[in-house]
Amino acid sequence: MSTTVSPTISKSEQAYAYIHDRIVNHQYTPGYRLVLGTIADELDMSVVPVREAIRRLEAEGFVTFERNVGARVAVPDESEYVYTMQTLGLVEGSAIALAAPLLTADDLARARSLNDRLRRLIEHFDPHEFTRLNQLFHAALYESCPNPHILDLVHRGWRRLPSVRDSTFAYIPERAAGSVDEHDEILRLIESDAPALEIELAARTHRWRTMDQFVAARHHAHR
């Protein structure tokens, strides 16, 4: 079946968006084999732009290549997740602490509005929308970091998470309420001009609590 795509973007971009959407919406589940010819037929294009899209998705952690098998949707690796979350906790905590004095009233109002939306989602939980808004909340705080090297490390950390990130709150929905409360505490610290180290530790602990709860839930499920 042919899929209609916009002619205003390149075929590689079209293929990327098509595959990416199906991965994050769980139409292509972890381990699913991505057959380039089939996807190319669905998009009515050659395999060349599809291959380019797959390579980009591999670089972003959504796809892995296996010898004699080809491209598959990445299966979350627990060790890689832990290493990434530990590192992200450190660098994002630093980024938010450095950004805190530079955040405007509008910046903080936007962050609080996003957190209010997150809180409203808890009652009728949508893990994918919660994940999307959660990332926007974090970005609202760390994007003003004046150190470009630390900010680059934060961006790299977020890019390394895609294979797990979208499923975290689906896997541990009970974490959502605590996460929103911790967001409020981070905002309170920033708004009260708390010491930078206190803000940094609050942001780091917030990240690590999600990591710890996710890992504990996986271990419990595998008993």
DRENDO-1510 file (C-alpha; in Angstrom, 1 decimal, always signed):
<recs>
REC; n; res; u; v; w
REC; 1; MET; +0.0; +0.0; +0.0 .
REC; 2; SER; +1.4; +3.4; -1.0 .
REC; 3; THR; +1.7; +6.1; +1.7 .
REC; 4; THR; +1.2; +9.7; +0.8 .
REC; 5; VAL; +4.1; +11.9; +1.9 .
REC; 6; SER; +4.9; +15.6; +1.7 .
REC; 7; PRO; +6.9; +16.6; -1.4 .
REC; 8; THR; +8.4; +19.5; +0.4 .
REC; 9; ILE; +11.0; +17.5; +2.4 .
REC; 10; SER; +13.6; +15.0; +1.1 .
REC; 11; LYS; +12.8; +11.4; +0.7 .
REC; 12; SER; +15.3; +10.5; +3.4 .
REC; 13; GLU; +13.5; +12.9; +5.8 .
REC; 14; GLN; +10.2; +11.3; +4.8 .
REC; 15; ALA; +11.5; +7.8; +5.4 .
REC; 16; TYR; +13.0; +8.9; +8.7 .
REC; 17; ALA; +9.7; +10.4; +10.0 .
REC; 18; TYR; +7.8; +7.4; +8.8 .
REC; 19; ILE; +10.0; +4.8; +10.6 .
REC; 20; HIS; +10.6; +7.0; +13.7 .
REC; 21; ASP; +6.9; +7.5; +14.3 .
REC; 22; ARG; +6.2; +3.8; +14.1 .
REC; 23; ILE; +9.0; +3.1; +16.6 .
REC; 24; VAL; +7.9; +5.7; +19.2 .
REC; 25; ASN; +4.2; +4.7; +18.7 .
REC; 26; HIS; +5.2; +1.0; +19.2 .
REC; 27; GLN; +3.9; -0.1; +15.8 .
REC; 28; TYR; +7.5; -1.3; +15.4 .
REC; 29; THR; +8.3; -3.0; +18.7 .
REC; 30; PRO; +11.8; -3.7; +20.1 .
REC; 31; GLY; +13.5; -6.4; +18.0 .
REC; 32; TYR; +11.3; -5.8; +15.0 .
REC; 33; ARG; +13.2; -6.4; +11.8 .
REC; 34; LEU; +13.2; -3.4; +9.4 .
REC; 35; VAL; +13.1; -4.7; +5.9 .
REC; 36; LEU; +14.3; -1.8; +3.7 .
REC; 37; GLY; +12.6; -3.1; +0.5 .
REC; 38; THR; +9.2; -3.4; +2.2 .
REC; 39; ILE; +9.5; +0.1; +3.8 .
REC; 40; ALA; +10.6; +1.6; +0.4 .
REC; 41; ASP; +7.6; +0.0; -1.3 .
REC; 42; GLU; +5.2; +1.4; +1.4 .
REC; 43; LEU; +6.7; +4.9; +0.8 .
REC; 44; ASP; +6.9; +4.5; -3.0 .
REC; 45; MET; +10.6; +5.3; -3.1 .
REC; 46; SER; +13.9; +3.5; -3.6 .
REC; 47; VAL; +15.8; +1.8; -0.8 .
REC; 48; VAL; +18.6; +4.5; -0.9 .
REC; 49; PRO; +16.7; +7.1; +1.2 .
REC; 50; VAL; +15.3; +4.4; +3.5 .
REC; 51; ARG; +18.9; +3.2; +4.1 .
REC; 52; GLU; +19.9; +6.8; +4.9 .
REC; 53; ALA; +17.0; +7.1; +7.4 .
REC; 54; ILE; +17.9; +3.8; +9.0 .
REC; 55; ARG; +21.5; +5.0; +9.5 .
REC; 56; ARG; +20.3; +8.2; +11.1 .
REC; 57; LEU; +18.0; +6.2; +13.4 .
REC; 58; GLU; +20.9; +3.9; +14.3 .
REC; 59; ALA; +23.1; +6.9; +15.3 .
REC; 60; GLU; +20.2; +8.1; +17.5 .
REC; 61; GLY; +19.9; +4.7; +19.2 .
REC; 62; PHE; +16.5; +3.7; +17.8 .
REC; 63; VAL; +17.9; +1.0; +15.5 .
REC; 64; THR; +20.7; -1.6; +15.7 .
REC; 65; PHE; +22.4; -3.6; +12.9 .
REC; 66; GLU; +23.1; -7.3; +13.4 .
REC; 67; ARG; +25.3; -9.4; +11.1 .
REC; 68; ASN; +23.3; -11.6; +8.7 .
REC; 69; VAL; +20.0; -10.1; +10.0 .
REC; 70; GLY; +20.1; -6.4; +9.2 .
REC; 71; ALA; +18.3; -3.5; +10.9 .
REC; 72; ARG; +16.2; -4.1; +13.9 .
REC; 73; VAL; +14.4; -1.8; +16.3 .
REC; 74; ALA; +16.7; -1.4; +19.3 .
REC; 75; VAL; +16.1; -3.5; +22.4 .
REC; 76; PRO; +16.6; -1.6; +25.6 .
REC; 77; ASP; +19.9; -2.5; +27.2 .
REC; 78; GLU; +19.6; -2.1; +31.0 .
REC; 79; SER; +23.3; -1.4; +31.6 .
REC; 80; GLU; +23.4; +1.2; +28.8 .
REC; 81; TYR; +20.2; +2.8; +30.3 .
REC; 82; VAL; +21.8; +3.0; +33.8 .
REC; 83; TYR; +25.1; +4.4; +32.5 .
REC; 84; THR; +23.2; +7.0; +30.4 .
REC; 85; MET; +20.8; +8.0; +33.3 .
REC; 86; GLN; +23.7; +8.3; +35.8 .
REC; 87; THR; +25.6; +10.5; +33.4 .
REC; 88; LEU; +22.6; +12.5; +32.4 .
REC; 89; GLY; +21.8; +13.1; +36.1 .
REC; 90; LEU; +25.2; +14.6; +36.6 .
REC; 91; VAL; +25.3; +16.8; +33.5 .
REC; 92; GLU; +21.7; +17.9; +33.6 .
REC; 93; GLY; +21.9; +18.7; +37.3 .
REC; 94; SER; +24.9; +20.9; +36.5 .
REC; 95; ALA; +23.2; +22.5; +33.5 .
REC; 96; ILE; +20.0; +23.4; +35.5 .
REC; 97; ALA; +22.1; +24.8; +38.4 .
REC; 98; LEU; +24.1; +27.0; +36.0 .
REC; 99; ALA; +20.9; +28.0; +34.1 .
REC; 100; ALA; +18.9; +28.9; +37.2 .
REC; 101; PRO; +20.1; +32.5; +37.7 .
REC; 102; LEU; +19.4; +33.1; +34.0 .
REC; 103; LEU; +15.9; +31.8; +33.9 .
REC; 104; THR; +13.3; +34.6; +33.4 .
REC; 105; ALA; +9.9; +34.8; +35.0 .
REC; 106; ASP; +8.5; +33.7; +31.6 .
REC; 107; ASP; +10.8; +30.7; +31.6 .
REC; 108; LEU; +9.7; +29.6; +35.0 .
REC; 109; ALA; +6.0; +30.2; +34.2 .
REC; 110; ARG; +6.3; +28.0; +31.1 .
REC; 111; ALA; +8.0; +25.2; +33.2 .
REC; 112; ARG; +5.3; +25.4; +35.8 .
REC; 113; SER; +2.5; +25.4; +33.2 .
REC; 114; LEU; +4.1; +22.2; +31.7 .
REC; 115; ASN; +4.3; +20.6; +35.1 .
REC; 116; ASP; +0.6; +21.5; +35.7 .
REC; 117; ARG; -0.2; +19.7; +32.4 .
REC; 118; LEU; +1.8; +16.7; +33.6 .
REC; 119; ARG; -0.2; +16.6; +36.8 .
REC; 120; ARG; -3.5; +16.7; +35.0 .
REC; 121; LEU; -2.4; +13.7; +32.9 .
REC; 122; ILE; -1.9; +11.5; +35.9 .
REC; 123; GLU; -5.6; +10.9; +36.5 .
REC; 124; HIS; -6.1; +9.7; +32.9 .
REC; 125; PHE; -2.6; +8.5; +32.3 .
REC; 126; ASP; -1.1; +8.7; +28.8 .
REC; 127; PRO; +2.5; +7.6; +29.2 .
REC; 128; HIS; +3.6; +8.8; +25.7 .
REC; 129; GLU; +2.2; +12.3; +26.2 .
REC; 130; PHE; +3.6; +12.4; +29.7 .
REC; 131; THR; +7.0; +11.5; +28.3 .
REC; 132; ARG; +6.8; +14.3; +25.7 .
REC; 133; LEU; +5.7; +17.0; +28.2 .
REC; 134; ASN; +8.3; +15.7; +30.7 .
REC; 135; GLN; +11.1; +16.3; +28.2 .
REC; 136; LEU; +9.8; +19.8; +27.4 .
REC; 137; PHE; +9.7; +20.6; +31.2 .
REC; 138; HIS; +13.4; +19.5; +31.6 .
REC; 139; ALA; +14.4; +21.4; +28.5 .
REC; 140; ALA; +12.7; +24.6; +29.8 .
REC; 141; LEU; +15.2; +24.5; +32.7 .
REC; 142; TYR; +18.4; +23.3; +31.2 .
REC; 143; GLU; +18.4; +25.1; +27.7 .
REC; 144; SER; +19.5; +28.4; +29.3 .
REC; 145; CYS; +22.7; +26.8; +30.6 .
REC; 146; PRO; +25.5; +29.2; +29.6 .
REC; 147; ASN; +28.2; +26.4; +29.3 .
REC; 148; PRO; +27.9; +25.0; +25.7 .
REC; 149; HIS; +30.0; +22.0; +26.5 .
REC; 150; ILE; +27.7; +20.9; +29.4 .
REC; 151; LEU; +24.6; +21.6; +27.3 .
REC; 152; ASP; +26.0; +19.5; +24.5 .
REC; 153; LEU; +26.5; +16.6; +26.9 .
REC; 154; VAL; +22.9; +17.0; +28.1 .
REC; 155; HIS; +21.6; +16.8; +24.5 .
REC; 156; ARG; +23.8; +13.8; +23.8 .
REC; 157; GLY; +22.4; +12.1; +26.9 .
REC; 158; TRP; +18.8; +12.7; +25.9 .
REC; 159; ARG; +19.6; +11.3; +22.4 .
REC; 160; ARG; +21.0; +8.1; +23.9 .
REC; 161; LEU; +17.7; +7.4; +25.7 .
REC; 162; PRO; +15.2; +6.9; +22.9 .
REC; 163; SER; +15.0; +3.1; +23.0 .
REC; 164; VAL; +13.8; +3.3; +26.7 .
REC; 165; ARG; +12.6; +6.8; +27.2 .
REC; 166; ASP; +9.2; +6.5; +25.6 .
REC; 167; SER; +8.5; +3.3; +27.6 .
REC; 168; THR; +9.7; +4.4; +31.0 .
REC; 169; PHE; +6.5; +5.9; +32.4 .
REC; 170; ALA; +4.4; +3.2; +30.6 .
REC; 171; TYR; +6.5; +0.6; +32.5 .
REC; 172; ILE; +6.4; +2.5; +35.9 .
REC; 173; PRO; +3.3; +4.7; +35.8 .
REC; 174; GLU; +3.4; +4.9; +39.6 .
REC; 175; ARG; +6.5; +7.1; +39.2 .
REC; 176; ALA; +4.6; +9.9; +37.5 .
REC; 177; ALA; +3.2; +11.5; +40.6 .
REC; 178; GLY; +6.5; +11.5; +42.4 .
REC; 179; SER; +8.2; +13.0; +39.3 .
REC; 180; VAL; +5.7; +15.9; +39.1 .
REC; 181; ASP; +6.2; +16.6; +42.9 .
REC; 182; GLU; +10.0; +16.7; +42.4 .
REC; 183; HIS; +9.6; +19.1; +39.5 .
REC; 184; ASP; +7.7; +21.4; +41.9 .
REC; 185; GLU; +10.5; +21.2; +44.4 .
REC; 186; ILE; +13.2; +22.0; +41.7 .
REC; 187; LEU; +11.1; +25.0; +40.7 .
REC; 188; ARG; +10.7; +26.1; +44.3 .
REC; 189; LEU; +14.5; +26.0; +44.8 .
REC; 190; ILE; +15.1; +28.0; +41.6 .
REC; 191; GLU; +12.5; +30.6; +42.5 .
REC; 192; SER; +13.9; +31.0; +46.0 .
REC; 193; ASP; +17.4; +31.5; +44.8 .
REC; 194; ALA; +18.6; +28.4; +46.6 .
REC; 195; PRO; +22.4; +27.6; +46.4 .
REC; 196; ALA; +23.5; +26.2; +43.1 .
REC; 197; LEU; +24.6; +22.9; +44.7 .
REC; 198; GLU; +21.2; +22.4; +46.3 .
REC; 199; ILE; +19.5; +22.8; +42.9 .
REC; 200; GLU; +22.0; +20.6; +41.2 .
REC; 201; LEU; +21.6; +17.8; +43.7 .
REC; 202; ALA; +17.7; +18.0; +43.5 .
REC; 203; ALA; +17.8; +17.7; +39.7 .
REC; 204; ARG; +20.4; +14.8; +39.9 .
REC; 205; THR; +18.4; +12.9; +42.5 .
REC; 206; HIS; +15.2; +13.4; +40.5 .
REC; 207; ARG; +16.8; +11.8; +37.5 .
REC; 208; TRP; +18.4; +8.9; +39.5 .
REC; 209; ARG; +15.1; +8.1; +41.3 .
REC; 210; THR; +13.5; +7.4; +37.9 .
REC; 211; MET; +16.4; +5.2; +37.0 .
REC; 212; ASP; +16.3; +3.3; +40.3 .
REC; 213; GLN; +12.6; +2.7; +40.1 .
REC; 214; PHE; +12.7; +1.6; +36.5 .
REC; 215; VAL; +15.5; -0.9; +37.1 .
REC; 216; ALA; +13.8; -2.2; +40.3 .
REC; 217; ALA; +10.6; -2.8; +38.4 .
REC; 218; ARG; +12.4; -4.7; +35.6 .
REC; 219; HIS; +14.1; -6.9; +38.1 .
REC; 220; HIS; +10.9; -7.6; +39.9 .
REC; 221; ALA; +9.2; -8.5; +36.6 .
REC; 222; HIS; +12.0; -11.0; +35.7 .
REC; 223; ARG; +11.8; -12.9; +39.0 .
</recs>
